[in-house]
Amino acid sequence: QVQLVESGGGLVQAGGSLRLSCTASGKIVSINHMGWYRQAPGKQRESVAIETSAGSTSYADSAKGRFTISRDNLQRTVYLQMNSLKPEDTAVYYCNADVRSSWLSSSREYWGQGTQVTVSE
């Protein structure tokens, strides 16, 4: 089994910053992409930022220029640095990872439990 544990959410004023962390543990042979998604009340879950194992990154338009994703492959950790936060960034943020647990099997997606980010006016 694989677990993804997130931390770093909280309450911040508009214009402030937060840094989210997510660490993968368990039966892991390799991790392909890791990323962050978010889900606001009444809305569908959406991709925020993704980083491949090769270091390529992609961002939602809403995150470009404000958020930065990074990985520490040795620590199996992915970060999301969020700057210039806006009230519309308020959501539950979920970590996602594509993990291979055995060389004999294909990889599969795992999700963290989510961490709340609230941005006040």
CNS distance restraints for C-alpha pairs under 8 A (distance, minus, plus):
assign (resid   1 and name CA) (resid  26 and name CA) 5.67 0.50 0.50
assign (resid   1 and name CA) (resid  27 and name CA) 5.62 0.50 0.50
assign (resid   1 and name CA) (resid 101 and name CA) 7.86 0.50 0.50
assign (resid   2 and name CA) (resid  24 and name CA) 6.87 0.50 0.50
assign (resid   2 and name CA) (resid  25 and name CA) 5.70 0.50 0.50
assign (resid   2 and name CA) (resid  26 and name CA) 4.56 0.50 0.50
assign (resid   2 and name CA) (resid  27 and name CA) 5.81 0.50 0.50
assign (resid   2 and name CA) (resid  28 and name CA) 7.03 0.50 0.50
assign (resid   2 and name CA) (resid 101 and name CA) 7.99 0.50 0.50
assign (resid   2 and name CA) (resid 110 and name CA) 7.32 0.50 0.50
assign (resid   3 and name CA) (resid  24 and name CA) 5.63 0.50 0.50
assign (resid   3 and name CA) (resid  25 and name CA) 5.32 0.50 0.50
assign (resid   3 and name CA) (resid  26 and name CA) 6.20 0.50 0.50
assign (resid   3 and name CA) (resid 110 and name CA) 7.56 0.50 0.50
assign (resid   3 and name CA) (resid 111 and name CA) 7.88 0.50 0.50
assign (resid   3 and name CA) (resid 112 and name CA) 7.10 0.50 0.50
assign (resid   4 and name CA) (resid  22 and name CA) 6.28 0.50 0.50
assign (resid   4 and name CA) (resid  23 and name CA) 5.58 0.50 0.50
assign (resid   4 and name CA) (resid  24 and name CA) 4.56 0.50 0.50
assign (resid   4 and name CA) (resid  25 and name CA) 6.60 0.50 0.50
assign (resid   4 and name CA) (resid  95 and name CA) 7.05 0.50 0.50
assign (resid   4 and name CA) (resid  96 and name CA) 7.77 0.50 0.50
assign (resid   4 and name CA) (resid 110 and name CA) 7.27 0.50 0.50
assign (resid   4 and name CA) (resid 111 and name CA) 6.34 0.50 0.50
assign (resid   4 and name CA) (resid 112 and name CA) 4.64 0.50 0.50
assign (resid   4 and name CA) (resid 113 and name CA) 7.55 0.50 0.50
assign (resid   5 and name CA) (resid  22 and name CA) 5.32 0.50 0.50
assign (resid   5 and name CA) (resid  23 and name CA) 5.42 0.50 0.50
assign (resid   5 and name CA) (resid  24 and name CA) 6.63 0.50 0.50
assign (resid   5 and name CA) (resid  95 and name CA) 7.97 0.50 0.50
assign (resid   5 and name CA) (resid 112 and name CA) 5.65 0.50 0.50
assign (resid   5 and name CA) (resid 113 and name CA) 7.00 0.50 0.50
assign (resid   6 and name CA) (resid  20 and name CA) 7.03 0.50 0.50
assign (resid   6 and name CA) (resid  21 and name CA) 5.48 0.50 0.50
assign (resid   6 and name CA) (resid  22 and name CA) 4.21 0.50 0.50
assign (resid   6 and name CA) (resid  23 and name CA) 6.67 0.50 0.50
assign (resid   6 and name CA) (resid  94 and name CA) 7.66 0.50 0.50
assign (resid   6 and name CA) (resid  95 and name CA) 6.79 0.50 0.50
assign (resid   6 and name CA) (resid 112 and name CA) 6.40 0.50 0.50
assign (resid   6 and name CA) (resid 113 and name CA) 7.23 0.50 0.50
assign (resid   6 and name CA) (resid 114 and name CA) 6.63 0.50 0.50
assign (resid   6 and name CA) (resid 115 and name CA) 6.45 0.50 0.50
assign (resid   7 and name CA) (resid  20 and name CA) 5.76 0.50 0.50
assign (resid   7 and name CA) (resid  21 and name CA) 5.27 0.50 0.50
assign (resid   7 and name CA) (resid  22 and name CA) 6.46 0.50 0.50
assign (resid   7 and name CA) (resid 115 and name CA) 6.55 0.50 0.50
assign (resid   8 and name CA) (resid  18 and name CA) 6.94 0.50 0.50
assign (resid   8 and name CA) (resid  19 and name CA) 5.75 0.50 0.50
assign (resid   8 and name CA) (resid  20 and name CA) 4.45 0.50 0.50
assign (resid   8 and name CA) (resid  21 and name CA) 6.14 0.50 0.50
assign (resid   8 and name CA) (resid 115 and name CA) 7.44 0.50 0.50
assign (resid   9 and name CA) (resid  18 and name CA) 7.02 0.50 0.50
assign (resid   9 and name CA) (resid  19 and name CA) 7.46 0.50 0.50
assign (resid   9 and name CA) (resid  20 and name CA) 6.22 0.50 0.50
assign (resid   9 and name CA) (resid 115 and name CA) 5.38 0.50 0.50
assign (resid   9 and name CA) (resid 116 and name CA) 5.33 0.50 0.50
assign (resid   9 and name CA) (resid 117 and name CA) 4.99 0.50 0.50
assign (resid   9 and name CA) (resid 118 and name CA) 7.98 0.50 0.50
assign (resid  10 and name CA) (resid  18 and name CA) 7.86 0.50 0.50
assign (resid  10 and name CA) (resid 115 and name CA) 7.94 0.50 0.50
assign (resid  10 and name CA) (resid 116 and name CA) 6.11 0.50 0.50
assign (resid  10 and name CA) (resid 117 and name CA) 5.04 0.50 0.50
assign (resid  10 and name CA) (resid 118 and name CA) 6.13 0.50 0.50
assign (resid  11 and name CA) (resid 117 and name CA) 6.15 0.50 0.50
assign (resid  11 and name CA) (resid 118 and name CA) 4.74 0.50 0.50
assign (resid  11 and name CA) (resid 119 and name CA) 5.91 0.50 0.50
assign (resid  11 and name CA) (resid 120 and name CA) 7.34 0.50 0.50
assign (resid  12 and name CA) (resid  16 and name CA) 6.04 0.50 0.50
assign (resid  12 and name CA) (resid  17 and name CA) 7.21 0.50 0.50
assign (resid  12 and name CA) (resid  18 and name CA) 7.65 0.50 0.50
assign (resid  12 and name CA) (resid 117 and name CA) 7.93 0.50 0.50
assign (resid  12 and name CA) (resid 118 and name CA) 6.34 0.50 0.50
assign (resid  12 and name CA) (resid 119 and name CA) 5.03 0.50 0.50
assign (resid  12 and name CA) (resid 120 and name CA) 6.28 0.50 0.50
assign (resid  13 and name CA) (resid  85 and name CA) 7.65 0.50 0.50
assign (resid  13 and name CA) (resid 119 and name CA) 5.36 0.50 0.50
assign (resid  13 and name CA) (resid 120 and name CA) 4.78 0.50 0.50
assign (resid  13 and name CA) (resid 121 and name CA) 6.16 0.50 0.50
assign (resid  14 and name CA) (resid  84 and name CA) 6.94 0.50 0.50
assign (resid  14 and name CA) (resid  85 and name CA) 5.33 0.50 0.50
assign (resid  14 and name CA) (resid  86 and name CA) 5.01 0.50 0.50
assign (resid  14 and name CA) (resid  87 and name CA) 6.26 0.50 0.50
assign (resid  14 and name CA) (resid 119 and name CA) 5.69 0.50 0.50
assign (resid  14 and name CA) (resid 120 and name CA) 5.68 0.50 0.50
assign (resid  14 and name CA) (resid 121 and name CA) 5.44 0.50 0.50
assign (resid  15 and name CA) (resid  83 and name CA) 7.03 0.50 0.50
assign (resid  15 and name CA) (resid  84 and name CA) 4.15 0.50 0.50
assign (resid  15 and name CA) (resid  85 and name CA) 4.88 0.50 0.50
assign (resid  15 and name CA) (resid  86 and name CA) 6.38 0.50 0.50
assign (resid  16 and name CA) (resid  83 and name CA) 6.15 0.50 0.50
assign (resid  16 and name CA) (resid  84 and name CA) 5.47 0.50 0.50
assign (resid  16 and name CA) (resid  85 and name CA) 5.51 0.50 0.50
assign (resid  17 and name CA) (resid  81 and name CA) 7.47 0.50 0.50
assign (resid  17 and name CA) (resid  82 and name CA) 5.39 0.50 0.50
assign (resid  17 and name CA) (resid  83 and name CA) 4.40 0.50 0.50
assign (resid  17 and name CA) (resid  84 and name CA) 6.22 0.50 0.50
assign (resid  17 and name CA) (resid  85 and name CA) 6.16 0.50 0.50
assign (resid  18 and name CA) (resid  81 and name CA) 6.18 0.50 0.50
assign (resid  18 and name CA) (resid  82 and name CA) 5.25 0.50 0.50
assign (resid  18 and name CA) (resid  83 and name CA) 6.74 0.50 0.50
assign (resid  19 and name CA) (resid  79 and name CA) 6.85 0.50 0.50
assign (resid  19 and name CA) (resid  80 and name CA) 5.57 0.50 0.50
assign (resid  19 and name CA) (resid  81 and name CA) 4.43 0.50 0.50
assign (resid  19 and name CA) (resid  82 and name CA) 5.95 0.50 0.50
assign (resid  20 and name CA) (resid  79 and name CA) 5.47 0.50 0.50
assign (resid  20 and name CA) (resid  80 and name CA) 4.98 0.50 0.50
assign (resid  20 and name CA) (resid  81 and name CA) 6.44 0.50 0.50
assign (resid  20 and name CA) (resid  82 and name CA) 7.96 0.50 0.50
assign (resid  21 and name CA) (resid  77 and name CA) 6.83 0.50 0.50
assign (resid  21 and name CA) (resid  78 and name CA) 5.84 0.50 0.50
assign (resid  21 and name CA) (resid  79 and name CA) 4.52 0.50 0.50
assign (resid  21 and name CA) (resid  80 and name CA) 6.56 0.50 0.50
assign (resid  22 and name CA) (resid  77 and name CA) 5.39 0.50 0.50
assign (resid  22 and name CA) (resid  78 and name CA) 5.28 0.50 0.50
assign (resid  22 and name CA) (resid  79 and name CA) 6.40 0.50 0.50
assign (resid  22 and name CA) (resid  95 and name CA) 6.30 0.50 0.50
assign (resid  22 and name CA) (resid 112 and name CA) 7.86 0.50 0.50
assign (resid  23 and name CA) (resid  75 and name CA) 7.32 0.50 0.50
assign (resid  23 and name CA) (resid  76 and name CA) 5.68 0.50 0.50
assign (resid  23 and name CA) (resid  77 and name CA) 4.28 0.50 0.50
assign (resid  23 and name CA) (resid  78 and name CA) 6.59 0.50 0.50
assign (resid  24 and name CA) (resid  76 and name CA) 5.50 0.50 0.50
assign (resid  24 and name CA) (resid  77 and name CA) 6.34 0.50 0.50
assign (resid  25 and name CA) (resid  76 and name CA) 7.54 0.50 0.50
assign (resid  27 and name CA) (resid 101 and name CA) 5.34 0.50 0.50
assign (resid  27 and name CA) (resid 102 and name CA) 7.98 0.50 0.50
assign (resid  28 and name CA) (resid  99 and name CA) 6.66 0.50 0.50
assign (resid  28 and name CA) (resid 100 and name CA) 6.03 0.50 0.50
assign (resid  28 and name CA) (resid 101 and name CA) 4.52 0.50 0.50
assign (resid  28 and name CA) (resid 102 and name CA) 7.31 0.50 0.50
assign (resid  29 and name CA) (resid  99 and name CA) 7.58 0.50 0.50
assign (resid  29 and name CA) (resid 100 and name CA) 5.53 0.50 0.50
assign (resid  29 and name CA) (resid 101 and name CA) 5.05 0.50 0.50
assign (resid  29 and name CA) (resid 102 and name CA) 5.91 0.50 0.50
assign (resid  29 and name CA) (resid 103 and name CA) 7.09 0.50 0.50
assign (resid  30 and name CA) (resid  99 and name CA) 5.99 0.50 0.50
assign (resid  30 and name CA) (resid 100 and name CA) 5.24 0.50 0.50
assign (resid  30 and name CA) (resid 101 and name CA) 7.04 0.50 0.50
assign (resid  31 and name CA) (resid  53 and name CA) 6.92 0.50 0.50
assign (resid  31 and name CA) (resid  76 and name CA) 7.98 0.50 0.50
assign (resid  31 and name CA) (resid  97 and name CA) 6.93 0.50 0.50
assign (resid  31 and name CA) (resid  98 and name CA) 5.82 0.50 0.50
assign (resid  31 and name CA) (resid  99 and name CA) 4.51 0.50 0.50
assign (resid  31 and name CA) (resid 100 and name CA) 6.20 0.50 0.50
assign (resid  32 and name CA) (resid  52 and name CA) 5.97 0.50 0.50
assign (resid  32 and name CA) (resid  53 and name CA) 5.05 0.50 0.50
assign (resid  32 and name CA) (resid  97 and name CA) 7.13 0.50 0.50
assign (resid  32 and name CA) (resid  98 and name CA) 5.26 0.50 0.50
assign (resid  32 and name CA) (resid  99 and name CA) 6.16 0.50 0.50
assign (resid  32 and name CA) (resid 100 and name CA) 7.88 0.50 0.50
assign (resid  33 and name CA) (resid  50 and name CA) 6.77 0.50 0.50
assign (resid  33 and name CA) (resid  51 and name CA) 5.57 0.50 0.50
assign (resid  33 and name CA) (resid  52 and name CA) 4.06 0.50 0.50
assign (resid  33 and name CA) (resid  53 and name CA) 5.55 0.50 0.50
assign (resid  33 and name CA) (resid  97 and name CA) 5.87 0.50 0.50
assign (resid  33 and name CA) (resid  98 and name CA) 5.55 0.50 0.50
assign (resid  34 and name CA) (resid  50 and name CA) 5.81 0.50 0.50
assign (resid  34 and name CA) (resid  51 and name CA) 5.52 0.50 0.50
assign (resid  34 and name CA) (resid  52 and name CA) 6.41 0.50 0.50
assign (resid  34 and name CA) (resid  53 and name CA) 7.79 0.50 0.50
assign (resid  34 and name CA) (resid  78 and name CA) 6.75 0.50 0.50
assign (resid  34 and name CA) (resid  95 and name CA) 7.45 0.50 0.50
assign (resid  34 and name CA) (resid  96 and name CA) 5.62 0.50 0.50
assign (resid  34 and name CA) (resid  97 and name CA) 4.32 0.50 0.50
assign (resid  34 and name CA) (resid  98 and name CA) 6.49 0.50 0.50
assign (resid  35 and name CA) (resid  47 and name CA) 7.92 0.50 0.50
assign (resid  35 and name CA) (resid  48 and name CA) 7.57 0.50 0.50
assign (resid  35 and name CA) (resid  49 and name CA) 5.53 0.50 0.50
assign (resid  35 and name CA) (resid  50 and name CA) 4.01 0.50 0.50
assign (resid  35 and name CA) (resid  51 and name CA) 5.99 0.50 0.50
assign (resid  35 and name CA) (resid  69 and name CA) 7.76 0.50 0.50
assign (resid  35 and name CA) (resid  78 and name CA) 7.29 0.50 0.50
assign (resid  35 and name CA) (resid  95 and name CA) 5.87 0.50 0.50
assign (resid  35 and name CA) (resid  96 and name CA) 5.17 0.50 0.50
assign (resid  35 and name CA) (resid  97 and name CA) 6.40 0.50 0.50
assign (resid  36 and name CA) (resid  47 and name CA) 6.36 0.50 0.50
assign (resid  36 and name CA) (resid  48 and name CA) 5.48 0.50 0.50
assign (resid  36 and name CA) (resid  49 and name CA) 5.36 0.50 0.50
assign (resid  36 and name CA) (resid  50 and name CA) 6.36 0.50 0.50
assign (resid  36 and name CA) (resid  80 and name CA) 7.49 0.50 0.50
assign (resid  36 and name CA) (resid  93 and name CA) 6.69 0.50 0.50
assign (resid  36 and name CA) (resid  94 and name CA) 5.63 0.50 0.50
assign (resid  36 and name CA) (resid  95 and name CA) 4.73 0.50 0.50
assign (resid  36 and name CA) (resid  96 and name CA) 5.98 0.50 0.50
assign (resid  37 and name CA) (resid  45 and name CA) 6.55 0.50 0.50
assign (resid  37 and name CA) (resid  46 and name CA) 5.41 0.50 0.50
assign (resid  37 and name CA) (resid  47 and name CA) 4.35 0.50 0.50
assign (resid  37 and name CA) (resid  48 and name CA) 5.02 0.50 0.50
assign (resid  37 and name CA) (resid  49 and name CA) 7.08 0.50 0.50
assign (resid  37 and name CA) (resid  93 and name CA) 5.65 0.50 0.50
assign (resid  37 and name CA) (resid  94 and name CA) 5.07 0.50 0.50
assign (resid  37 and name CA) (resid  95 and name CA) 6.40 0.50 0.50
assign (resid  37 and name CA) (resid  96 and name CA) 7.30 0.50 0.50
assign (resid  38 and name CA) (resid  45 and name CA) 5.44 0.50 0.50
assign (resid  38 and name CA) (resid  46 and name CA) 5.48 0.50 0.50
assign (resid  38 and name CA) (resid  47 and name CA) 6.55 0.50 0.50
assign (resid  38 and name CA) (resid  48 and name CA) 6.69 0.50 0.50
assign (resid  38 and name CA) (resid  91 and name CA) 5.88 0.50 0.50
assign (resid  38 and name CA) (resid  92 and name CA) 5.43 0.50 0.50
assign (resid  38 and name CA) (resid  93 and name CA) 4.24 0.50 0.50
assign (resid  38 and name CA) (resid  94 and name CA) 5.79 0.50 0.50
assign (resid  39 and name CA) (resid  43 and name CA) 6.24 0.50 0.50
assign (resid  39 and name CA) (resid  44 and name CA) 5.93 0.50 0.50
assign (resid  39 and name CA) (resid  45 and name CA) 4.29 0.50 0.50
assign (resid  39 and name CA) (resid  46 and name CA) 6.34 0.50 0.50
assign (resid  39 and name CA) (resid  91 and name CA) 5.25 0.50 0.50
assign (resid  39 and name CA) (resid  92 and name CA) 5.32 0.50 0.50
assign (resid  39 and name CA) (resid  93 and name CA) 6.58 0.50 0.50
assign (resid  40 and name CA) (resid  44 and name CA) 7.29 0.50 0.50
assign (resid  40 and name CA) (resid  45 and name CA) 7.38 0.50 0.50
assign (resid  40 and name CA) (resid  90 and name CA) 6.51 0.50 0.50
assign (resid  40 and name CA) (resid  91 and name CA) 4.22 0.50 0.50
assign (resid  40 and name CA) (resid  92 and name CA) 6.34 0.50 0.50
assign (resid  41 and name CA) (resid  91 and name CA) 7.06 0.50 0.50
assign (resid  47 and name CA) (resid  59 and name CA) 7.81 0.50 0.50
assign (resid  47 and name CA) (resid  60 and name CA) 6.52 0.50 0.50
assign (resid  48 and name CA) (resid  59 and name CA) 5.76 0.50 0.50
assign (resid  48 and name CA) (resid  60 and name CA) 5.07 0.50 0.50
assign (resid  48 and name CA) (resid  62 and name CA) 7.91 0.50 0.50
assign (resid  48 and name CA) (resid  63 and name CA) 6.46 0.50 0.50
assign (resid  49 and name CA) (resid  57 and name CA) 7.13 0.50 0.50
assign (resid  49 and name CA) (resid  58 and name CA) 5.61 0.50 0.50
assign (resid  49 and name CA) (resid  59 and name CA) 4.38 0.50 0.50
assign (resid  49 and name CA) (resid  60 and name CA) 6.29 0.50 0.50
assign (resid  49 and name CA) (resid  63 and name CA) 7.56 0.50 0.50
assign (resid  49 and name CA) (resid  68 and name CA) 7.84 0.50 0.50
assign (resid  49 and name CA) (resid  69 and name CA) 6.39 0.50 0.50
assign (resid  50 and name CA) (resid  57 and name CA) 5.55 0.50 0.50
assign (resid  50 and name CA) (resid  58 and name CA) 5.38 0.50 0.50
assign (resid  50 and name CA) (resid  59 and name CA) 6.63 0.50 0.50
assign (resid  50 and name CA) (resid  69 and name CA) 7.06 0.50 0.50
assign (resid  51 and name CA) (resid  55 and name CA) 5.84 0.50 0.50
assign (resid  51 and name CA) (resid  56 and name CA) 5.46 0.50 0.50
assign (resid  51 and name CA) (resid  57 and name CA) 4.38 0.50 0.50
assign (resid  51 and name CA) (resid  58 and name CA) 6.66 0.50 0.50
assign (resid  51 and name CA) (resid  69 and name CA) 6.89 0.50 0.50
assign (resid  51 and name CA) (resid  70 and name CA) 7.10 0.50 0.50
assign (resid  51 and name CA) (resid  71 and name CA) 7.53 0.50 0.50
assign (resid  52 and name CA) (resid  56 and name CA) 5.30 0.50 0.50
assign (resid  52 and name CA) (resid  57 and name CA) 6.55 0.50 0.50
assign (resid  57 and name CA) (resid  69 and name CA) 7.41 0.50 0.50
assign (resid  59 and name CA) (resid  63 and name CA) 5.99 0.50 0.50
assign (resid  59 and name CA) (resid  64 and name CA) 5.86 0.50 0.50
assign (resid  60 and name CA) (resid  64 and name CA) 6.40 0.50 0.50
assign (resid  63 and name CA) (resid  67 and name CA) 5.26 0.50 0.50
assign (resid  66 and name CA) (resid  82 and name CA) 6.11 0.50 0.50
assign (resid  66 and name CA) (resid  83 and name CA) 5.16 0.50 0.50
assign (resid  66 and name CA) (resid  84 and name CA) 6.13 0.50 0.50
assign (resid  66 and name CA) (resid  85 and name CA) 7.72 0.50 0.50
assign (resid  67 and name CA) (resid  80 and name CA) 6.68 0.50 0.50
assign (resid  67 and name CA) (resid  81 and name CA) 5.48 0.50 0.50
assign (resid  67 and name CA) (resid  82 and name CA) 4.47 0.50 0.50
assign (resid  67 and name CA) (resid  83 and name CA) 6.04 0.50 0.50
assign (resid  68 and name CA) (resid  80 and name CA) 5.66 0.50 0.50
assign (resid  68 and name CA) (resid  81 and name CA) 5.07 0.50 0.50
assign (resid  68 and name CA) (resid  82 and name CA) 6.62 0.50 0.50
assign (resid  69 and name CA) (resid  78 and name CA) 7.19 0.50 0.50
assign (resid  69 and name CA) (resid  79 and name CA) 5.60 0.50 0.50
assign (resid  69 and name CA) (resid  80 and name CA) 4.60 0.50 0.50
assign (resid  69 and name CA) (resid  81 and name CA) 6.39 0.50 0.50
assign (resid  70 and name CA) (resid  78 and name CA) 5.76 0.50 0.50
assign (resid  70 and name CA) (resid  79 and name CA) 5.24 0.50 0.50
assign (resid  70 and name CA) (resid  80 and name CA) 6.63 0.50 0.50
assign (resid  71 and name CA) (resid  76 and name CA) 7.49 0.50 0.50
assign (resid  71 and name CA) (resid  77 and name CA) 5.75 0.50 0.50
assign (resid  71 and name CA) (resid  78 and name CA) 4.36 0.50 0.50
assign (resid  71 and name CA) (resid  79 and name CA) 6.15 0.50 0.50
assign (resid  72 and name CA) (resid  76 and name CA) 5.87 0.50 0.50
assign (resid  72 and name CA) (resid  77 and name CA) 5.21 0.50 0.50
assign (resid  72 and name CA) (resid  78 and name CA) 6.32 0.50 0.50
assign (resid  73 and name CA) (resid  77 and name CA) 6.40 0.50 0.50
assign (resid  85 and name CA) (resid  89 and name CA) 6.49 0.50 0.50
assign (resid  85 and name CA) (resid 119 and name CA) 6.75 0.50 0.50
assign (resid  86 and name CA) (resid  90 and name CA) 7.59 0.50 0.50
assign (resid  86 and name CA) (resid 119 and name CA) 6.10 0.50 0.50
assign (resid  86 and name CA) (resid 120 and name CA) 7.78 0.50 0.50
assign (resid  86 and name CA) (resid 121 and name CA) 7.81 0.50 0.50
assign (resid  87 and name CA) (resid 118 and name CA) 7.31 0.50 0.50
assign (resid  87 and name CA) (resid 119 and name CA) 4.65 0.50 0.50
assign (resid  87 and name CA) (resid 120 and name CA) 5.68 0.50 0.50
assign (resid  87 and name CA) (resid 121 and name CA) 6.22 0.50 0.50
assign (resid  88 and name CA) (resid 119 and name CA) 7.55 0.50 0.50
assign (resid  89 and name CA) (resid 117 and name CA) 7.55 0.50 0.50
assign (resid  89 and name CA) (resid 118 and name CA) 7.44 0.50 0.50
assign (resid  89 and name CA) (resid 119 and name CA) 6.69 0.50 0.50
assign (resid  90 and name CA) (resid 116 and name CA) 7.80 0.50 0.50
assign (resid  90 and name CA) (resid 117 and name CA) 5.39 0.50 0.50
assign (resid  90 and name CA) (resid 118 and name CA) 4.57 0.50 0.50
assign (resid  90 and name CA) (resid 119 and name CA) 5.45 0.50 0.50
assign (resid  91 and name CA) (resid 116 and name CA) 6.09 0.50 0.50
assign (resid  91 and name CA) (resid 117 and name CA) 5.53 0.50 0.50
assign (resid  91 and name CA) (resid 118 and name CA) 6.61 0.50 0.50
assign (resid  92 and name CA) (resid 114 and name CA) 5.83 0.50 0.50
assign (resid  92 and name CA) (resid 115 and name CA) 5.39 0.50 0.50
assign (resid  92 and name CA) (resid 116 and name CA) 4.37 0.50 0.50
assign (resid  92 and name CA) (resid 117 and name CA) 5.98 0.50 0.50
assign (resid  93 and name CA) (resid 114 and name CA) 5.29 0.50 0.50
assign (resid  93 and name CA) (resid 115 and name CA) 5.24 0.50 0.50
assign (resid  93 and name CA) (resid 116 and name CA) 6.18 0.50 0.50
assign (resid  93 and name CA) (resid 117 and name CA) 6.92 0.50 0.50
assign (resid  94 and name CA) (resid 111 and name CA) 6.71 0.50 0.50
assign (resid  94 and name CA) (resid 112 and name CA) 5.69 0.50 0.50
assign (resid  94 and name CA) (resid 113 and name CA) 6.66 0.50 0.50
assign (resid  94 and name CA) (resid 114 and name CA) 4.42 0.50 0.50
assign (resid  94 and name CA) (resid 115 and name CA) 6.57 0.50 0.50
assign (resid  95 and name CA) (resid 111 and name CA) 5.71 0.50 0.50
assign (resid  95 and name CA) (resid 112 and name CA) 5.09 0.50 0.50
assign (resid  95 and name CA) (resid 113 and name CA) 7.89 0.50 0.50
assign (resid  95 and name CA) (resid 114 and name CA) 6.94 0.50 0.50
assign (resid  96 and name CA) (resid 109 and name CA) 6.90 0.50 0.50
assign (resid  96 and name CA) (resid 110 and name CA) 5.68 0.50 0.50
assign (resid  96 and name CA) (resid 111 and name CA) 4.70 0.50 0.50
assign (resid  96 and name CA) (resid 112 and name CA) 6.51 0.50 0.50
assign (resid  97 and name CA) (resid 109 and name CA) 5.65 0.50 0.50
assign (resid  97 and name CA) (resid 110 and name CA) 5.36 0.50 0.50
assign (resid  97 and name CA) (resid 111 and name CA) 6.71 0.50 0.50
assign (resid  98 and name CA) (resid 107 and name CA) 6.14 0.50 0.50
assign (resid  98 and name CA) (resid 108 and name CA) 5.34 0.50 0.50
assign (resid  98 and name CA) (resid 109 and name CA) 4.46 0.50 0.50
assign (resid  98 and name CA) (resid 110 and name CA) 6.37 0.50 0.50
assign (resid  99 and name CA) (resid 107 and name CA) 5.04 0.50 0.50
assign (resid  99 and name CA) (resid 108 and name CA) 5.48 0.50 0.50
assign (resid  99 and name CA) (resid 109 and name CA) 6.29 0.50 0.50
assign (resid  99 and name CA) (resid 110 and name CA) 7.20 0.50 0.50
assign (resid 100 and name CA) (resid 105 and name CA) 7.15 0.50 0.50
assign (resid 100 and name CA) (resid 106 and name CA) 6.13 0.50 0.50
assign (resid 100 and name CA) (resid 107 and name CA) 4.03 0.50 0.50
assign (resid 100 and name CA) (resid 108 and name CA) 6.49 0.50 0.50
assign (resid 101 and name CA) (resid 105 and name CA) 7.29 0.50 0.50
assign (resid 101 and name CA) (resid 107 and name CA) 6.94 0.50 0.50
assign (resid 102 and name CA) (resid 106 and name CA) 7.55 0.50 0.50
